[in-house]
């Protein structure tokens, strides 16, 4: 069972790996960002769009960080999201298959409306070896939803290409597209924003999307929107 303590430990692990990499100048550079025209990767995911108030809060923080790392890739507010589940991980060989999408849709229609709406709190930023993320802490229904979806996809023998078992509720806001130029100052800001409360939102709907690695609005197709159960509310964060 995923608990709040486990989530804290996971984010601490991500941060430790990130700080270790950056301290020895081993950050991971996303080479696709150097020439986006060569990036043809696509995939299928269930994602949550963040509330406007949350995006306003993160915008203020990102505006502070931009002068510190001006040449890195800052996600447009329209692209910032929370991934519920990647069913076909973004890859170069992706081919859109209508029958596969329909099979997923049947499962999503059965599972998602049974799950209560749930709260996600975003509490601080952390740095990985290749990105800066917002740390999300969520109520139990998100974990329940992920497991129910995984189980039903497996039981029905449907192709499932989850790159790794997602347990966090993070949102990526910056990716590194070149070597970090001002490490000391960046890490000072990351320490300052480590526990900064960015806001919360109640997740009421989830989008099934065909998108690229960055969830770019210009390359995203919303295949369907599903609504969580409004009649039952989650009680507390895990």
C-alpha contacts under 8 A as a table, 3 or more apart, distances in Angstrom:
res1	aa1	res2	aa2	distance
2	X	6	X	6.17
2	X	7	X	7.21
2	X	143	X	7.18
2	X	167	X	7.60
2	X	238	X	7.25
3	X	6	X	5.09
3	X	7	X	6.35
3	X	238	X	5.10
4	X	7	X	5.06
4	X	8	X	6.21
4	X	137	X	7.13
4	X	237	X	7.39
4	X	238	X	5.18
5	X	8	X	5.09
5	X	9	X	6.21
6	X	9	X	5.05
6	X	10	X	6.16
7	X	10	X	4.98
7	X	11	X	6.26
7	X	137	X	7.30
7	X	167	X	7.79
7	X	168	X	6.60
8	X	11	X	5.26
8	X	12	X	6.13
9	X	12	X	4.98
9	X	13	X	6.09
10	X	13	X	5.02
10	X	14	X	6.29
10	X	168	X	7.80
11	X	14	X	5.02
11	X	15	X	6.14
11	X	126	X	7.43
11	X	135	X	7.21
12	X	15	X	5.02
12	X	16	X	6.02
13	X	16	X	5.10
13	X	17	X	6.21
14	X	17	X	5.32
14	X	18	X	6.13
14	X	126	X	7.78
14	X	127	X	7.22
14	X	128	X	5.48
15	X	18	X	4.93
15	X	19	X	6.00
15	X	126	X	5.84
15	X	127	X	5.36
15	X	128	X	5.50
16	X	19	X	5.23
16	X	20	X	6.07
16	X	128	X	7.89
17	X	20	X	5.20
17	X	21	X	6.18
17	X	128	X	6.45
17	X	129	X	6.41
18	X	21	X	5.20
18	X	22	X	6.14
18	X	27	X	7.49
18	X	127	X	5.59
18	X	128	X	3.90
18	X	129	X	3.97
18	X	130	X	7.40
19	X	22	X	5.17
19	X	23	X	5.91
19	X	127	X	7.14
19	X	128	X	7.22
19	X	129	X	7.21
20	X	23	X	5.26
20	X	24	X	6.65
21	X	24	X	5.57
21	X	25	X	6.18
21	X	26	X	4.69
21	X	27	X	5.36
21	X	129	X	5.72
22	X	25	X	4.83
22	X	26	X	5.55
22	X	27	X	5.20
22	X	129	X	6.71
22	X	183	X	7.42
23	X	26	X	7.54
23	X	183	X	7.82
25	X	179	X	7.81
26	X	129	X	7.60
27	X	129	X	4.94
27	X	130	X	5.68
27	X	176	X	7.79
27	X	179	X	7.26
27	X	180	X	7.88
28	X	129	X	5.66
28	X	130	X	4.56
28	X	176	X	6.95
29	X	130	X	6.35
29	X	175	X	7.97
29	X	176	X	5.28
29	X	177	X	5.05
29	X	178	X	5.79
29	X	179	X	7.05
30	X	33	X	5.83
30	X	34	X	7.62
30	X	130	X	7.49
30	X	175	X	7.17
30	X	176	X	6.07
30	X	177	X	5.05
30	X	178	X	7.73
31	X	34	X	5.36
31	X	35	X	7.52
31	X	177	X	6.36
32	X	35	X	5.77
32	X	36	X	5.67
32	X	38	X	7.17
32	X	39	X	6.03
33	X	36	X	5.25
33	X	73	X	7.59
33	X	177	X	5.89
34	X	177	X	6.59
35	X	38	X	5.99
35	X	39	X	7.51
36	X	39	X	5.23
37	X	40	X	7.72
40	X	92	X	6.03
40	X	212	X	7.78
41	X	90	X	5.67
41	X	91	X	4.67
41	X	92	X	4.39
41	X	93	X	7.30
41	X	94	X	6.88
41	X	212	X	5.79
41	X	213	X	6.86
42	X	89	X	7.80
42	X	90	X	4.60
42	X	91	X	5.60
42	X	92	X	6.79
42	X	94	X	5.84
42	X	210	X	6.81
42	X	211	X	5.44
42	X	212	X	4.52
42	X	213	X	6.82
43	X	86	X	7.83
43	X	87	X	7.90
43	X	88	X	5.19
43	X	89	X	5.22
43	X	90	X	3.92
43	X	91	X	6.41
43	X	94	X	6.37
43	X	210	X	5.61
43	X	211	X	5.70
43	X	212	X	6.39
43	X	213	X	7.83
44	X	86	X	6.18
44	X	87	X	5.76
44	X	88	X	4.91
44	X	89	X	6.60
44	X	90	X	7.09
44	X	208	X	7.25
44	X	209	X	5.70
44	X	210	X	4.67
44	X	211	X	6.51
45	X	83	X	7.18
45	X	84	X	7.56
45	X	85	X	5.74
45	X	86	X	4.22
45	X	87	X	5.57
45	X	88	X	6.75
45	X	89	X	7.60
45	X	208	X	5.83
45	X	209	X	5.48
45	X	210	X	6.66
45	X	211	X	7.67
46	X	83	X	6.17
46	X	84	X	5.35
46	X	85	X	5.23
46	X	86	X	6.31
46	X	87	X	7.76
46	X	206	X	6.37
46	X	207	X	5.49
46	X	208	X	4.59
46	X	209	X	6.28
47	X	81	X	6.54
47	X	82	X	5.61
47	X	83	X	4.47
47	X	84	X	5.38
47	X	85	X	7.15
47	X	206	X	5.74
47	X	207	X	5.31
47	X	208	X	6.58
47	X	209	X	7.24
48	X	81	X	5.72
48	X	82	X	5.06
48	X	83	X	6.35
48	X	84	X	7.05
48	X	203	X	7.37
48	X	205	X	7.03
48	X	206	X	5.16
48	X	207	X	6.29
49	X	80	X	7.28
49	X	81	X	5.13
49	X	82	X	6.73
49	X	206	X	7.74
49	X	207	X	7.98
50	X	54	X	6.54
50	X	55	X	6.69
50	X	80	X	7.11
50	X	81	X	5.93
50	X	82	X	7.36
50	X	201	X	7.57
51	X	54	X	5.34
51	X	55	X	6.39
51	X	201	X	6.52
52	X	55	X	5.05
52	X	56	X	6.17
53	X	56	X	5.08
53	X	57	X	6.41
53	X	199	X	7.64
54	X	57	X	5.17
54	X	58	X	6.35
54	X	198	X	6.54
54	X	199	X	5.61
54	X	200	X	6.94
54	X	201	X	7.66
55	X	58	X	5.17
55	X	59	X	5.95
55	X	77	X	6.36
56	X	59	X	5.06
56	X	60	X	6.56
57	X	60	X	5.43
57	X	61	X	6.77
57	X	198	X	5.94
57	X	199	X	7.41
58	X	61	X	5.09
58	X	62	X	6.10
58	X	198	X	6.66
59	X	62	X	5.10
59	X	63	X	6.13
59	X	77	X	7.42
60	X	63	X	5.26
60	X	64	X	6.68
61	X	64	X	5.24
61	X	65	X	6.53
62	X	65	X	4.95
62	X	66	X	6.08
62	X	74	X	7.73
63	X	66	X	5.35
63	X	67	X	7.64
64	X	67	X	6.71
64	X	68	X	7.62
65	X	68	X	5.21
65	X	69	X	6.42
65	X	70	X	7.97
65	X	186	X	7.77
65	X	189	X	7.73
66	X	69	X	5.28
66	X	70	X	4.90
67	X	70	X	5.12
68	X	182	X	6.78
68	X	185	X	7.07
68	X	186	X	6.35
69	X	72	X	5.88
69	X	180	X	7.04
69	X	181	X	7.10
69	X	182	X	7.12
69	X	186	X	7.53
71	X	177	X	7.55
71	X	178	X	7.27
72	X	174	X	7.12
72	X	175	X	6.42
72	X	176	X	5.27
72	X	177	X	5.43
72	X	178	X	6.55
73	X	174	X	5.57
73	X	175	X	5.15
73	X	176	X	6.17
73	X	177	X	6.27
74	X	173	X	6.06
74	X	174	X	4.57
74	X	175	X	6.66
75	X	78	X	7.98
75	X	79	X	6.21
75	X	80	X	6.33
75	X	172	X	7.75
75	X	173	X	5.21
75	X	174	X	5.88
75	X	175	X	7.93
75	X	214	X	7.80
76	X	79	X	5.46
76	X	80	X	6.80
77	X	80	X	5.45
78	X	216	X	7.75
78	X	217	X	6.48
79	X	214	X	6.93
79	X	215	X	5.36
79	X	216	X	5.35
79	X	217	X	5.96
80	X	171	X	6.47
80	X	172	X	6.76
80	X	173	X	6.46
80	X	215	X	7.44
81	X	171	X	5.68
81	X	172	X	7.58
81	X	215	X	7.68
82	X	169	X	6.25
82	X	170	X	6.21
82	X	171	X	5.26
83	X	86	X	7.10
83	X	169	X	7.13
83	X	170	X	7.83
83	X	171	X	7.75
84	X	142	X	7.64
84	X	146	X	6.90
84	X	169	X	7.68
85	X	146	X	6.74
85	X	162	X	7.70
85	X	166	X	7.16
86	X	89	X	5.61
86	X	161	X	7.45
86	X	162	X	5.61
86	X	163	X	7.77
87	X	160	X	5.44
87	X	161	X	5.46
87	X	162	X	5.49
88	X	160	X	6.29
88	X	161	X	4.68
88	X	162	X	6.23
89	X	161	X	5.80
89	X	162	X	5.86
89	X	163	X	6.03
90	X	94	X	7.24
90	X	211	X	7.71
90	X	212	X	6.34
90	X	213	X	5.92
91	X	94	X	5.68
97	X	100	X	5.38
97	X	101	X	6.37
98	X	101	X	5.13
98	X	102	X	6.22
99	X	102	X	5.08
99	X	103	X	6.28
100	X	103	X	5.08
100	X	104	X	6.31
100	X	158	X	7.77
100	X	159	X	7.88
101	X	104	X	5.16
101	X	105	X	6.08
102	X	105	X	4.92
102	X	106	X	6.33
103	X	106	X	5.37
103	X	107	X	6.75
103	X	158	X	7.42
104	X	107	X	5.30
104	X	108	X	6.17
104	X	153	X	7.56
104	X	158	X	7.86
105	X	108	X	5.00
105	X	109	X	5.97
106	X	109	X	5.21
106	X	110	X	6.38
107	X	110	X	5.14
107	X	111	X	6.08
107	X	149	X	7.38
107	X	152	X	6.82
107	X	153	X	7.18
108	X	111	X	5.21
108	X	112	X	5.54
108	X	149	X	7.35
108	X	226	X	7.66
109	X	112	X	6.09
109	X	113	X	6.77
109	X	226	X	7.16
110	X	113	X	6.74
110	X	114	X	7.41
111	X	114	X	5.66
111	X	115	X	7.10
111	X	145	X	7.53
111	X	148	X	6.98
111	X	149	X	6.80
112	X	115	X	5.50
112	X	145	X	6.98
112	X	226	X	6.79
112	X	227	X	6.95
112	X	228	X	5.82
112	X	229	X	7.85
113	X	116	X	7.65
113	X	226	X	7.22
113	X	227	X	5.90
113	X	228	X	4.65
113	X	229	X	5.13
114	X	228	X	6.80
114	X	229	X	5.78
115	X	141	X	6.33
115	X	144	X	7.81
115	X	145	X	6.51
115	X	228	X	5.68
115	X	229	X	5.57
116	X	141	X	6.37
116	X	228	X	5.63
116	X	229	X	4.55
116	X	230	X	6.29
116	X	231	X	7.38
116	X	232	X	5.22
116	X	233	X	5.47
116	X	234	X	6.28
117	X	141	X	7.47
117	X	202	X	6.63
117	X	203	X	5.64
117	X	204	X	5.27
117	X	228	X	5.36
117	X	229	X	5.89
117	X	230	X	6.08
117	X	232	X	7.20
117	X	233	X	5.88
117	X	234	X	6.72
118	X	138	X	7.31
118	X	139	X	5.72
118	X	140	X	7.69
118	X	141	X	6.23
118	X	142	X	7.07
118	X	202	X	5.46
118	X	203	X	5.41
118	X	204	X	7.35
118	X	233	X	6.85
118	X	234	X	5.67
119	X	138	X	5.82
119	X	139	X	5.66
119	X	200	X	6.98
119	X	201	X	5.71
119	X	202	X	4.39
119	X	203	X	6.13
119	X	234	X	7.67
119	X	237	X	7.44
120	X	136	X	6.15
120	X	137	X	5.51
120	X	138	X	4.34
120	X	139	X	6.62
120	X	169	X	7.84
120	X	200	X	5.54
120	X	201	X	5.56
120	X	202	X	6.41
120	X	203	X	7.33
121	X	136	X	5.51
121	X	137	X	5.14
121	X	138	X	6.33
121	X	198	X	7.87
121	X	199	X	6.10
121	X	200	X	4.27
121	X	201	X	6.74
122	X	134	X	6.39
122	X	135	X	5.44
122	X	136	X	4.39
122	X	137	X	6.33
122	X	197	X	6.29
122	X	198	X	5.40
122	X	199	X	5.57
122	X	200	X	5.87
123	X	134	X	7.16
123	X	135	X	5.59
123	X	136	X	6.36
123	X	137	X	7.49
123	X	194	X	7.90
123	X	195	X	5.65
123	X	196	X	5.68
123	X	197	X	4.43
123	X	198	X	5.80
123	X	199	X	7.31
124	X	134	X	5.95
124	X	135	X	5.73
124	X	193	X	5.67
124	X	194	X	4.73
124	X	195	X	4.17
124	X	196	X	4.28
124	X	197	X	5.65
124	X	198	X	6.55
125	X	132	X	6.80
125	X	133	X	5.58
125	X	134	X	4.58
125	X	135	X	5.88
125	X	190	X	6.80
125	X	193	X	5.73
125	X	194	X	5.05
125	X	195	X	6.96
125	X	196	X	7.20
126	X	132	X	5.80
126	X	133	X	5.54
126	X	134	X	6.53
126	X	135	X	6.93
126	X	190	X	6.61
126	X	193	X	7.95
126	X	194	X	6.03
127	X	130	X	7.70
127	X	131	X	5.94
127	X	132	X	4.48
127	X	133	X	6.33
127	X	190	X	7.26
128	X	131	X	5.24
128	X	132	X	6.14
128	X	133	X	7.64
130	X	175	X	6.01
130	X	176	X	5.64
131	X	172	X	6.90
131	X	173	X	7.54
131	X	174	X	5.40
131	X	175	X	4.30
131	X	176	X	5.93
132	X	172	X	6.03
132	X	173	X	5.89
132	X	174	X	5.02
132	X	175	X	6.52
133	X	170	X	6.22
133	X	171	X	5.42
133	X	172	X	4.25
133	X	173	X	5.57
133	X	174	X	7.03
134	X	170	X	5.40
134	X	171	X	5.12
134	X	172	X	6.35
134	X	173	X	7.13
135	X	169	X	6.87
135	X	170	X	4.96
135	X	171	X	7.06
136	X	168	X	6.95
136	X	169	X	4.69
136	X	170	X	4.97
136	X	171	X	7.48
137	X	168	X	7.60
137	X	169	X	6.37
137	X	237	X	7.17
137	X	238	X	7.86
138	X	142	X	6.91
138	X	169	X	6.97
138	X	237	X	5.48
138	X	238	X	6.43
139	X	142	X	6.39
139	X	143	X	7.88
139	X	234	X	6.65
139	X	235	X	7.67
139	X	236	X	5.79
139	X	237	X	3.98
139	X	238	X	5.15
140	X	143	X	5.49
140	X	144	X	6.31
140	X	234	X	7.25
140	X	236	X	7.54
140	X	237	X	6.45
140	X	238	X	5.34
141	X	144	X	4.77
141	X	145	X	5.84
141	X	234	X	6.89
142	X	145	X	5.02
142	X	146	X	6.23
143	X	146	X	5.24
143	X	147	X	6.31
143	X	167	X	7.44
144	X	147	X	5.35
144	X	148	X	6.10
145	X	148	X	5.13
145	X	149	X	6.11
146	X	149	X	5.24
146	X	150	X	6.16
147	X	150	X	5.10
147	X	151	X	6.04
148	X	151	X	5.17
148	X	152	X	6.15
149	X	152	X	5.24
149	X	153	X	6.05
150	X	153	X	5.28
150	X	154	X	6.15
151	X	154	X	5.19
151	X	155	X	5.98
152	X	155	X	5.02
152	X	156	X	6.02
153	X	156	X	5.33
153	X	157	X	6.33
153	X	158	X	5.49
153	X	159	X	7.71
153	X	160	X	7.06
154	X	157	X	5.10
154	X	158	X	6.24
154	X	160	X	7.53
155	X	158	X	7.87
162	X	165	X	6.74
172	X	175	X	7.66
176	X	179	X	7.27
176	X	180	X	7.57
180	X	183	X	6.11
182	X	185	X	5.73
182	X	186	X	6.17
183	X	186	X	5.13
183	X	187	X	6.10
184	X	187	X	5.34
184	X	188	X	6.29
185	X	188	X	5.02
185	X	189	X	6.38
186	X	189	X	5.22
186	X	190	X	6.19
187	X	190	X	4.86
187	X	191	X	6.13
188	X	191	X	5.20
188	X	192	X	6.29
189	X	192	X	4.83
189	X	193	X	6.14
190	X	193	X	5.12
190	X	194	X	5.74
191	X	194	X	5.02
192	X	195	X	7.59
192	X	196	X	7.66
193	X	196	X	4.97
203	X	206	X	7.75
203	X	228	X	7.93
204	X	227	X	5.96
204	X	228	X	5.46
204	X	229	X	7.90
204	X	230	X	7.60
205	X	225	X	6.72
205	X	226	X	5.53
205	X	227	X	4.36
205	X	228	X	5.78
206	X	225	X	5.76
206	X	226	X	5.31
206	X	227	X	6.48
206	X	228	X	7.80
207	X	222	X	6.47
207	X	223	X	7.42
207	X	224	X	5.90
207	X	225	X	4.47
207	X	226	X	6.33
208	X	222	X	5.99
208	X	223	X	5.45
208	X	224	X	5.26
208	X	225	X	6.21
208	X	226	X	7.89
209	X	220	X	6.70
209	X	221	X	5.60
209	X	222	X	4.52
209	X	223	X	5.37
209	X	224	X	7.27
210	X	220	X	5.76
210	X	221	X	5.24
210	X	222	X	6.59
210	X	223	X	7.03
211	X	214	X	7.79
211	X	215	X	5.46
211	X	216	X	7.02
211	X	219	X	5.94
211	X	220	X	4.39
211	X	221	X	6.44
212	X	215	X	5.27
212	X	216	X	6.40
212	X	219	X	6.41
212	X	220	X	6.89
213	X	216	X	7.75
215	X	219	X	7.36
215	X	220	X	6.43
216	X	219	X	5.34
216	X	220	X	6.03
217	X	220	X	5.21
222	X	225	X	7.45
229	X	232	X	6.13
230	X	233	X	6.92
